[in-house]
Amino acid sequence: MKLRPSVLTELAARGITPSPDDTPAALRERLNDAYLEDVRRLRDRQRGGEIPLRDYSRHVQQLKESYPLLGLPLDQWSEPSG
């Protein structure tokens, strides 16, 4: 399995370095874990008063948009074989 260059770039941007044994599903799980950590940090910032509640949904949307791989089907993470 060879990951697409754009997928490798997005993973690297999140500090995820695939090993030879990683599957797209395993990498997606690691990426989702990173996303959930960022969501929790964002929530904590809002609760701490750093982000006004009226602006919170905008921050959540921006965070979601910064993880485009989570919306990409797993079969599109890899280069076509053959």
N, C-alpha and C positions, 0 to 999 in steps of 0.2 A: 504494500500500500504506500503510495506516495501522495502526500498532502499537496494541495495547490499552494503556490507561492503566496497568494493573498491570504490564505488561511494561516500559514506559518507566520506571516507578518502580523496579523491580528493577535495570534496567540503570544507572540514575542512581546507585543505592546502591553500585554497583561502579565508578563513574567513567566509565561508557560513555555517550557522547552520540551517538545515531544521526545520520548525515548523510542528506540526501534520497536519495542513491544507495545507501545500505546496504540489503541484503536481510536477512531474518531469518536465513538461513544464515550470512552474513558476521558478523552481530552475535553469533550463537551461537558462532562460532569465536573472536571476541574475548573473549566471556565465558568460554569454556573455557580460553583462554590465561590469563586472570586467575585462574581456579580452579587451574590447574596451578602458577602462581606461588605461590599461597597454600599449596598442598600442599607445595611445596618448602621454603617458609619454615617450615612446621610440622615437616617432617622435620628441618630444620636445628636447630630449637629442641629437638627430642627428642634429636638426636645431641649437642647442646651441653649436655645435662643439665638443661635448663629444664623439660622434661616427662618424668616417669618413664615407662619403657616400659610399665608396667602401665596407665597412663592414656592412652597414645597413641591407642588405637583409639577411645576416647570422643571425643577431640579431632578425629580424622578424621571421625567420624560427625557431629559438630556442624558441621564445616566443610562437609561434603556437604549437610547440611540447610539451610545458609545460601545455597545456590545452587539454589533450586527451579526456576528457568527451564531448567536443563540437563535436567530430567526432563520438561519440557513439549514435546509435539510441535510442530514448527515451524509447522504449519498452524493452531495455536491461538495463535500470537504476534500475529497480525493480526486486525483487525476484519473481520467478514464483509463482503464486497463486495456492493453492490446495494442 
